[in-house]
Every structure is written in C-alpha cells, then in structure tokens.
C-alpha cells in the first residue's frame, strides 16, 4: 500500500471536479430553462448554444491570460468546499438566463444563452474564488 487513504483520493477528485461541476450545473440548467421557454431545440439551435458558449469561453480566456496563450494557471490557490459549491456563480448565471429566456425569443436566444451562461459562470466563479482566497489575507490586486 502507498499510504494514501480513500478520503485523500476523494479530496483529490472533489477538488479537481469543482469548476467542471459548477459549469455543468450552469450549462445544463441554462439549456433546460431555454428549452422550457422555447421548446425542444433543433440541431441548429443546439449548435448556436454551443457556439455562444465557445465564444464566451474564448473571450474569458483571452481576458484572463491577455492573449491566446496556452491555458496554464500560474498558481493553484486552495478552494474551500463551500466555495466549490458555486452558489453565487451558478445562481447569477441562472438568474440572467431566466431573464434572457423571458425577453429574447427565437433562434437568437440560443447563442445568447450559451454565451451568457458561460461568461457569467466563469467571471463570477473567478471573482468568488478570488474573494475566498483573500478573505483572511490582505487584499491584493485582481491581476
């Protein structure tokens, strides 16, 4: 045996799953909300949602890194379990998607939902993790 227990492995899995878990909750729920408002999406609608999400991910990545560099975080700050539950980031995304689904209809809503859900989740979870990391420390600039 290598001395690593089940809980240590579970910790690693939970920590590695934190961001994908939150984004999965966001994009799935966003799709469910717009499907309820607009009906079952066509293949083109689904591709438009995908295009909006990809565009938002690219825009957030360029904003975060300053260019189209290789995605590699400079640091891996600790994330507390409470922070990994994503209540603010998923909640903000779903609130905006609910409003959007009531205001915009037709084909345009699909890419807007993909973009808004992804951009809101990434921007808010970034702020959420930054605030959590700096709660007990002196504030540092938001690079």
C-alpha positions as a Markdown table, in Angstrom:
| # | Residue | x | y | z |
|---|---|---|---|---|
| 1 | Unk | 0.0 | 0.0 | 0.0 |
| 2 | Unk | 1.2 | 3.5 | -0.7 |
| 3 | Unk | -0.3 | 5.0 | 2.5 |
| 4 | Unk | -2.9 | 7.2 | 0.7 |
| 5 | Unk | -6.3 | 6.6 | 2.0 |
| 6 | Unk | -9.7 | 6.7 | 0.5 |
| 7 | Unk | -10.5 | 10.2 | 1.8 |
| 8 | Unk | -7.3 | 11.6 | 0.3 |
| 9 | Unk | -8.3 | 10.2 | -3.1 |
| 10 | Unk | -11.8 | 11.6 | -2.6 |
| 11 | Unk | -10.4 | 15.0 | -1.7 |
| 12 | Unk | -8.4 | 15.0 | -5.0 |
| 13 | Unk | -11.4 | 14.1 | -7.1 |
| 14 | Unk | -13.7 | 16.6 | -5.4 |
| 15 | Unk | -11.1 | 19.4 | -5.8 |
| 16 | Unk | -10.4 | 18.5 | -9.4 |
| 17 | Unk | -14.2 | 18.4 | -10.1 |
| 18 | Unk | -15.1 | 21.8 | -8.6 |
| 19 | Unk | -15.0 | 24.0 | -11.7 |
| 20 | Unk | -16.4 | 21.4 | -14.1 |
| 21 | Unk | -19.1 | 20.6 | -11.7 |
| 22 | Unk | -20.2 | 24.2 | -11.4 |
| 23 | Unk | -20.1 | 24.7 | -15.2 |
| 24 | Unk | -22.1 | 21.5 | -15.8 |
| 25 | Unk | -24.8 | 22.7 | -13.4 |
| 26 | Unk | -24.8 | 26.1 | -15.2 |
| 27 | Unk | -25.0 | 25.0 | -18.8 |
| 28 | Unk | -27.4 | 22.1 | -18.2 |
| 29 | Unk | -29.8 | 24.3 | -16.2 |
| 30 | Unk | -29.5 | 27.1 | -18.7 |
| 31 | Unk | -30.4 | 24.7 | -21.5 |
| 32 | Unk | -33.3 | 23.4 | -19.6 |
| 33 | Unk | -34.6 | 26.9 | -18.9 |
| 34 | Unk | -34.5 | 28.0 | -22.5 |
| 35 | Unk | -35.9 | 24.6 | -23.7 |
| 36 | Unk | -38.9 | 25.2 | -21.4 |
| 37 | Unk | -39.3 | 28.7 | -22.8 |
| 38 | Unk | -38.7 | 27.9 | -26.5 |
| 39 | Unk | -39.4 | 24.2 | -26.9 |
| 40 | Unk | -37.1 | 21.5 | -27.9 |
| 41 | Unk | -34.1 | 22.9 | -29.8 |
| 42 | Unk | -33.4 | 22.0 | -33.4 |
| 43 | Unk | -29.9 | 20.8 | -34.2 |
| 44 | Unk | -29.1 | 24.3 | -35.4 |
| 45 | Unk | -30.3 | 25.8 | -32.1 |
| 46 | Unk | -28.1 | 23.4 | -30.2 |
| 47 | Unk | -25.1 | 24.3 | -32.3 |
| 48 | Unk | -25.9 | 28.0 | -31.8 |
| 49 | Unk | -25.9 | 27.4 | -28.0 |
| 50 | Unk | -22.6 | 25.6 | -28.4 |
| 51 | Unk | -21.2 | 28.5 | -30.5 |
| 52 | Unk | -22.2 | 31.1 | -27.9 |
| 53 | Unk | -20.6 | 29.0 | -25.1 |
| 54 | Unk | -17.4 | 28.5 | -27.1 |
| 55 | Unk | -17.2 | 32.2 | -27.9 |
| 56 | Unk | -17.7 | 33.2 | -24.2 |
| 57 | Unk | -15.0 | 30.7 | -23.1 |
| 58 | Unk | -12.6 | 32.1 | -25.6 |
| 59 | Unk | -13.3 | 35.7 | -24.6 |
| 60 | Unk | -12.9 | 34.9 | -20.9 |
| 61 | Unk | -9.7 | 33.0 | -21.6 |
| 62 | Unk | -8.3 | 36.0 | -23.6 |
| 63 | Unk | -9.4 | 38.3 | -20.8 |
| 64 | Unk | -7.8 | 36.1 | -18.1 |
| 65 | Unk | -4.5 | 35.4 | -19.9 |
| 66 | Unk | -4.2 | 38.6 | -22.0 |
| 67 | Unk | -3.8 | 36.7 | -25.3 |
| 68 | Unk | -4.4 | 33.2 | -26.8 |
| 69 | Unk | -1.6 | 31.6 | -24.8 |
| 70 | Unk | -1.6 | 28.0 | -23.5 |
| 71 | Unk | -4.1 | 27.6 | -20.8 |
| 72 | Unk | -2.0 | 27.1 | -17.7 |
| 73 | Unk | -2.8 | 28.7 | -14.4 |
| 74 | Unk | 0.1 | 30.4 | -12.8 |
| 75 | Unk | -1.0 | 29.3 | -9.3 |
| 76 | Unk | -3.4 | 26.8 | -7.9 |
| 77 | Unk | -4.9 | 28.5 | -4.9 |
| 78 | Unk | -6.8 | 26.4 | -2.4 |
| 79 | Unk | -10.6 | 26.2 | -2.9 |
| 80 | Unk | -12.7 | 25.6 | 0.1 |
| 81 | Unk | -15.6 | 23.1 | -0.2 |
| 82 | Unk | -18.1 | 25.9 | 0.4 |
| 83 | Unk | -16.6 | 27.9 | -2.5 |
| 84 | Unk | -16.7 | 24.9 | -4.7 |
| 85 | Unk | -20.5 | 24.6 | -4.3 |
| 86 | Unk | -20.8 | 27.5 | -6.7 |
| 87 | Unk | -23.9 | 29.1 | -5.3 |
| 88 | Unk | -23.0 | 32.7 | -6.4 |
| 89 | Unk | -21.7 | 31.7 | -9.9 |
| 90 | Unk | -24.3 | 29.2 | -10.8 |
| 91 | Unk | -27.1 | 31.3 | -9.2 |
| 92 | Unk | -26.0 | 34.5 | -11.1 |
| 93 | Unk | -25.9 | 32.6 | -14.4 |
| 94 | Unk | -29.3 | 31.0 | -14.0 |
| 95 | Unk | -30.9 | 34.3 | -12.9 |
| 96 | Unk | -29.6 | 36.0 | -16.0 |
| 97 | Unk | -30.6 | 33.1 | -18.2 |
| 98 | Unk | -34.1 | 33.1 | -16.7 |
| 99 | Unk | -34.5 | 36.8 | -17.5 |
| 100 | Unk | -33.0 | 36.3 | -21.0 |
| 101 | Unk | -35.4 | 33.5 | -21.8 |
| 102 | Unk | -38.3 | 35.7 | -21.0 |
| 103 | Unk | -37.0 | 38.7 | -23.0 |
| 104 | Unk | -35.5 | 37.1 | -26.1 |
| 105 | Unk | -37.2 | 34.5 | -28.3 |
| 106 | Unk | -36.5 | 32.6 | -31.5 |
| 107 | Unk | -33.2 | 31.5 | -32.9 |
| 108 | Unk | -31.2 | 34.4 | -31.3 |
| 109 | Unk | -31.9 | 33.2 | -27.7 |
| 110 | Unk | -29.8 | 30.0 | -28.2 |
| 111 | Unk | -26.3 | 31.6 | -28.8 |
| 112 | Unk | -27.1 | 34.3 | -26.2 |
| 113 | Unk | -27.9 | 31.7 | -23.6 |
| 114 | Unk | -24.7 | 29.8 | -24.4 |
| 115 | Unk | -22.6 | 33.0 | -24.2 |
| 116 | Unk | -24.3 | 34.4 | -21.1 |
| 117 | Unk | -24.3 | 31.2 | -19.1 |
| 118 | Unk | -20.6 | 30.6 | -19.8 |
| 119 | Unk | -19.4 | 34.1 | -19.4 |
| 120 | Unk | -21.3 | 34.8 | -16.3 |
| 121 | Unk | -20.2 | 31.5 | -14.7 |
| 122 | Unk | -16.5 | 32.0 | -15.5 |
| 123 | Unk | -16.4 | 35.7 | -14.4 |
| 124 | Unk | -18.4 | 35.2 | -11.2 |
| 125 | Unk | -16.6 | 32.0 | -10.2 |
| 126 | Unk | -13.3 | 33.7 | -10.8 |
| 127 | Unk | -14.4 | 36.6 | -8.5 |
| 128 | Unk | -15.8 | 34.1 | -6.0 |
| 129 | Unk | -12.6 | 32.1 | -5.7 |
| 130 | Unk | -10.5 | 35.4 | -5.6 |
| 131 | Unk | -12.7 | 36.7 | -2.7 |
| 132 | Unk | -12.5 | 33.4 | -0.9 |
| 133 | Unk | -8.7 | 33.3 | -1.2 |
| 134 | Unk | -8.4 | 36.8 | 0.1 |
| 135 | Unk | -10.9 | 36.7 | 3.0 |
| 136 | Unk | -8.3 | 36.1 | 5.6 |
| 137 | Unk | -5.5 | 37.9 | 3.9 |
| 138 | Unk | -4.7 | 41.5 | 3.0 |
| 139 | Unk | -6.4 | 42.3 | -0.4 |
| 140 | Unk | -4.2 | 42.0 | -3.4 |
| 141 | Unk | -4.9 | 43.5 | -6.9 |
| 142 | Unk | -7.0 | 41.4 | -9.2 |
| 143 | Unk | -4.4 | 40.8 | -11.9 |
